[in-house]
């Protein structure tokens, strides 16, 4: 067994408060050490996403009692499999000072969890013979022997891929293999994952187009072209995101202008058409990227039209569900009609 990091998450606290978080993604369990002379309550909490915290059960290692809180000093063990972070929040305070230190415990290569023990009603147990990890009934559905990777109770396959939104710290995918042996391999449909048998991943692609109302006339270098561009539903959920794969600009007037597309994660002060682009400094902190036609290629798309394609491959994370843009020219050009420019953003959404 490998004993990991230690961290002071409450230091002689004299008031209620969350204290510091402790990352447990690589650990199987943690032990909290509560010290001090105090009258108050420490509530143990865990999270999978860093935002939503829930009380978690701990075991008083001196007597085996199970609770989500502590009102006295002592050592308290906790199973943290599947959690991202834990904390020891002081939820009630009357007097004294409260300190809490936490330590993580994981399994090293070639070792088992055999020497990690909890009271008789704990959910974690280990087989000394093969190093396998098993869990009592409350979690048995998540760790069945010979289980496969599943999404919505069906084996992962090309027809039932892992949604992109389920990859990362927040996981609702039962990512399981035989006993969780130390040298176990990840499998899909009874075959080890590899170059010829990858984990199928679902990705929702979309193309969102905007045709700003431009001036049927001349522009100078540095001018705004059209108004605010709103690429609605660029994220499938509020606060979501994805990847901008490429951008296309269709120019019906064949001006092949040197244009920039400034993209923001939330709405911003776009300014007026045919006025000088003067971004607000504070709003630049929400800038996702600037896409320029200098990085792309203009192609002839007909008798009077050109098309520029720019490869981007840029990650975006939005405040809501819309991506916002401003088109700026770095050259001089003259458009014939107010709908001469169309911007297309090609996305892979989470």
N, C-alpha and C positions, 0 to 999 in steps of 0.2 A: 504494500500500500504506500502511496506517495502522499505526503502531507504538503499541501500547497501554500498559497499566500496567506498571510495574516494581515488584518487591517483593523484599526481602531475606528469604529463607526459611531460611537458616542463617547465623548471625552469629558468626564466630570460635568455632565449636563446638569443644569439647575432650572430647567423649564421643559415644557412639552416641545416636541420637535421630531422631524423625520430622521435626523442624523444623516450619515453618509450611506450610499449604496455599496454593495459588494457583489461583483460579477461572479456568477457560479456556473457559467455555461460548460466549463470543462470539469466540473466536480460532480461526484455522486452524492455527497452529503457535506454538511457543514456542522461545526460546533460553535455555539455562542458562549462566551464567558461574560457573565454579568457580575460586576463588582461595584463596591461603594457602600456607603451607609445612607439609606434613603427610605422615603415613603412615597411610593409611586408605582406605576404600571408600565412595563415594557411589552409592546405588542409586536410579534414577529410577523413579517409580511414578505411576500414574494411577487414577482411579476415576470411575464414573458415578453413584454414589449417596452418596458421602461416607463410606461404611463399609467397603466391600470394595476393597482396594488390590491392584493387579497391576503387576508390572514392565513397563516400556515401553521400546521401543528408541529410542536417540538416535544422532545422527551426530556424530562428532568433526569439526568444521568445518575442522580443520587438515589432516586426512589422509583423511577419508571413511570411517573405520572405524565399524562399527555395533556397538553394545553396549547393555546395560541398566545398566551401571555405569561409574564413572569413578574412577581411582586417581591422577589427575594433574590439574593445573589446565588450563583451556582453555574453549572455547566448544562447546556441544553443542546441536544443533538437534533438534526433535522435532515430528512431526505429531500434533496433539491433536484433530482432528475427531471429534466425538461424545463426548469426555470432559467431565466436569464439573469436576474439579480435578486438579492434579498436585502432586507434592512431590519433594524430593531428600532421601531418608532416608540418614543416616549409618549404614550397616549394620555397619561394622567400623572400629575406631579403635585406633591404636597411640600416635601422638604428634602434636604440632603443633596448628595451628588451621585449621579448614575453614570457608570462607564460600561461600554460593551465592546468587546473585541470578538472578531469572528475569524475562523480558519476553515479553509476548504480541504477536502480529502478526495482524491481520485484514485484510479487504478492505473498502475504503471504497466509497461509492456512486459508480458510474461508473468504478471502477478494477478492475484485475485483480490476480492474484497473480504477474504475469509476472516481477517482480524478486525473488521468493523462490526461491532455488536451494538444492538439496541435492546431495549426491554422486550419481554416476550410478545407484546402486542404490536411491535414494529412491523412495517410492511416490507423491509428489505432483508434478504437472506442470500447466502452464497453456498454453493456446492464445493467442498474442498477437493473433490476428485477431478472435476473438469473446469473449475473456475467459472462456472456458469452463474448468471445472475437471475434470480427468480423473485417474484413479488407476490405477496399475499392477495387474497381475493379482491380487495378494492381496486387493484390495478391489473389484475390478471388478464383482462381483455386487451391490454396494451402490449403484453409481452408473451403471447402464446408461442409455444414451440413450433418451429418450421413455418412461422407466419411469413407472409410476403409483404412487400410494400403495397399499401392499399390507399385508395382515395375513395371515400364514401362507400366503404365496405367491399369494394371491387378491386381485384388486382390491377396494378398499374400496367398499362399497355398503350399501344398507339391509339387505341380507341378510348382510353381512359387515362389521359396524361396527368402529370402533376401540375396544377395551376401555378403560374409564376408567383401569384400573391401568397402562396403557401411555402415559398422558399425563403429562408432567412430566420431571424430570431423568433418570429411568430410562426408556429408550425402546427397545423391540424392534420398533418399526414402521419399515419402510423408507420414510421420508418423502422422496420423490425427485421431481425434475423435470428437464426437458431440460438437460443439461450443467451445471446449477447456474449459469446465467447471472445476472448481477447483477440484472437486471430481470425474472427469471423469475417466473411466477405459479404458485401451488399449484393442482393439478388433481385432480379425482376423476372417473374415467371419461371422460377426454379433455375435460372442461369445467372452466373456471376456477371455483375455490371462490368462492361469493358467497351473498347472501341466498336465492337460489333454488336453490343447489346446495351446501349445507353439508356438512362432513365428518360422516358418520354416527357417532354415539357410542353405545356400548352402556352401559347403566347397570342394575345389578341392584337392583330395589326389593323391600322386604320389610316386613312388619308383624309385630312381636313383641309378644305380650300377656302380662301377668302379673296374676294375681288374688291379692293378698296376703290372709293370714288376719287379719282385723280384729276388733276387739272388738264384740260384739253389745251395744252400750250406748253410753254418753256419752263424748265426747272434749272436752278443753279446748283453747283456742288455744295453739299452740306444741307440741302433742303429735305424736309419731310415729304414723303410721297404718300398721299392719301391720309386717312385717319387711323384711329386705333384698330388693330386687328385682333379679333377674338376667336381663338381656335377652341370652340366649345367641345366639351366632352373629351378633352385630351387625356383625362384620367377617368377610369371607370368608377372611382369612388372619391369622395372629398378627401383631400390630403394625399391622394395617390400620385402615381407618376408613371415613368416608363423610359423609353429610349427614343430620341429623334434619330431616325436612320438617314434620311436625306430630305432636301428641300428642292422643289422645282419652282421656277418663276417663268411664266408665260408672258411674253411681251408682244402684243398684237401689232405694235407700231414698228417692230424690228429695230428699236433704238439700241438694243444690247448694252444698256447702261450698266455702269459699275454701281451695284446696289448692295446695301447691307440690310439684313433682317435682324433686328434686336429682339430677343425673346425673353420674357419675364415670367416668373412663377405666379405673379398676381398682377392685378390691374395697376396702371401707373399713369403719370401725366404725359400724354402722347404729343401734345402740341397740335398746331393747325397744319393743314395741308399747305405745301409750298412755302412754309416758314422754316427758319433755321432750326435744326434739331438741337435742343438744349436740354439734355436729360437732367432730372433732379438727382442730386448727389445721394440722398438718403435712399432713393428708389433703386439705385444701382446695386444695392445689396441683394435685391431680388432678381438680378440678371441671371438667366440660365446660360446664354451663349450669344455670340454675334456671328451670324452666318453671312459670308461675303461671296459675291459672284466671282471674285478674284480666284477663289479656291475651286470654282466649278468650270464648266465648259458650256458656251452657247452653241446651240444647234439650230439650223434652219428648219422651221416647222411649217413651211408653206410659202406662198408668194409674198406675204407681208408679215410673217410672224417668226420670232425666234424663241427658243426655250433654253433656259439655263438649268442644269442639274448639278447640285452641290451635295457631296457626301458629308455627313455630319457625325453620326454615331456618338451622340451626347446624351448623358443621363439627365432627366429632369424630375423634380419633385414639386408638386403644386400645393398652394394653400387651399384651393377649392378643386374644381374639376376642369377649369379652363386655362389654356396657355395664351398669353397676350403678346402681341408683337407691334413693332414700329418699323416701317420700311423707310430707309434713308438713301439718298443718292450721293455718290461721290464723284459724279460727272455731270455734264450738262446734256439734257435731252429734251425733246419736244414730243408730247403724246398727241395723238389725233382725236381720241375719244376718252370719255371719263371712265371707261371700263377696259382700258388697254392693258392693265396689269392684273394677273391672277397669281396668287401665292399658294402653293400646296405644301403642307407639312406631312411627312410620312412617318408614322409612329409605330412602335411596339409597346403596347400598354401592359402594365403589371396586371 
